[in-house]
């Protein structure tokens, strides 16, 4: 019997997956516990509509990520910090500070977790920072650290 899973079931399948199960397993376990629906025409059409909606939403998110990547490629973000005589920064510039400055200066909101810094920036100068905007889309941002 073909069924559509409503939940992830270990060893059986993932949510919204159509699987073949034995009649007894489906009728005595999956249906009573509301873990699956019978894969009839009506339920299959609902599943297809749901999947199309998810794909459309992912497409919109990807387009938005591409727009943001284009914007940040043109930007040179300037961050002013207190620094010593030899160009060393007191403290350091973190992804949180980059995110806040991007929001203040250019009205672009990016979560600090998406900013990929291998370590805190501790020197004055120009740095290239990668920002993971979406799966497979990485924006390049130039950050200039200047003394206050």
C-alpha positions in Angstrom: 0.0 0.0 0.0 1.3 3.5 -0.9 1.3 6.0 1.9 2.4 9.6 2.4 4.4 10.1 5.6 3.3 13.1 7.8 6.4 12.8 10.1 10.0 11.6 9.9 10.0 7.9 10.9 13.4 6.4 11.6 14.1 3.5 9.3 11.0 4.2 7.2 11.3 7.6 5.6 11.1 11.3 5.8 8.1 13.7 6.0 6.2 14.2 2.8 7.8 11.1 1.2 5.7 8.5 -0.6 6.6 5.0 0.4 5.3 1.4 0.0 4.3 -0.2 3.2 2.5 -3.4 4.1 -1.2 -3.1 4.6 -1.0 -4.2 8.2 1.7 -1.7 9.2 -0.2 1.1 7.5 -3.6 0.3 8.9 -2.6 -0.8 12.4 0.3 1.7 13.1 0.7 4.6 10.7 -2.9 5.6 10.2 -4.1 5.4 13.9 -1.0 7.3 15.1 -1.6 9.9 12.3 1.9 9.3 11.0 0.7 8.8 7.4 -2.1 9.3 4.9 -3.2 6.9 2.1 -1.6 8.0 -1.2 -4.9 8.5 -3.1 -5.4 11.1 -5.9 -6.7 13.8 -3.5 -3.8 13.5 -1.0 -1.2 13.3 -3.9 -2.5 16.5 -5.4 -2.3 18.2 -1.9 1.3 16.9 -1.5 2.3 18.2 -5.0 0.8 21.6 -4.3 2.7 21.8 -1.0 6.0 20.9 -2.7 5.4 23.4 -5.5 4.8 26.1 -2.8 8.1 25.2 -1.0 10.0 25.3 -4.3 8.5 28.7 -5.2 9.5 30.1 -1.7 13.0 28.7 -2.1 13.3 30.4 -5.5 12.3 33.7 -4.0 14.8 33.4 -1.2 17.5 32.5 -3.7 16.7 35.6 -5.9 16.8 37.8 -2.8 20.2 36.3 -1.8 21.6 37.1 -5.2 20.4 40.7 -5.0 22.0 41.1 -1.6 25.2 39.5 -2.9 25.3 42.0 -5.7 24.8 44.9 -3.3 27.5 43.9 -0.8 30.0 43.2 -3.6 30.0 47.0 -4.4 30.3 48.0 -0.7 33.4 48.9 1.3 32.3 48.8 4.9 34.3 51.2 7.1 34.5 50.4 10.8 36.2 52.8 13.2 38.0 51.3 16.2 40.4 52.4 18.9 43.9 51.3 18.0 47.4 51.6 19.4 50.4 53.2 17.7 51.5 50.0 15.9 48.2 49.4 14.2 46.9 46.8 16.8 43.2 47.1 17.7 42.1 47.2 21.3 39.9 44.1 21.5 38.9 43.1 18.0 36.3 43.3 15.2 33.8 40.4 15.4 31.1 39.2 13.0 28.5 40.9 15.3 30.2 44.3 14.8 30.3 43.8 11.1 26.6 42.9 11.1 25.7 45.9 13.2 27.7 48.3 11.1 26.2 46.9 7.8 22.8 47.5 9.2 23.6 51.0 10.4 25.4 52.2 7.4 23.7 50.5 4.5 20.3 49.2 5.9 21.3 45.6 5.0 20.4 43.1 7.7 22.6 40.0 7.8 22.7 37.5 10.7 26.1 37.5 12.4 26.1 33.7 12.1 26.2 34.0 8.3 29.4 36.1 8.4 32.3 33.7 8.0 35.3 35.0 9.9 38.0 32.5 10.7 39.1 34.6 13.6 38.5 38.1 15.1 40.1 40.9 13.1 42.8 42.4 15.3 44.7 44.8 12.9 43.9 47.9 10.9 43.6 47.6 7.2 41.4 46.2 4.4 39.9 42.7 4.8 37.7 40.5 2.5 34.9 38.8 4.4 32.7 36.0 3.0 29.0 36.0 3.9 26.9 32.9 3.4 23.6 34.3 2.1 22.0 31.1 0.9 23.0 27.5 0.0 25.7 27.9 -2.7 25.6 31.8 -2.7 28.5 33.5 -0.9 28.8 37.3 -0.9 32.1 39.0 -0.8 32.3 42.1 1.5 35.3 44.4 1.8 35.8 45.7 5.4 38.1 48.5 6.1 39.2 48.9 9.7 40.3 52.4 10.5 41.6 54.1 13.6 39.3 56.4 15.5 
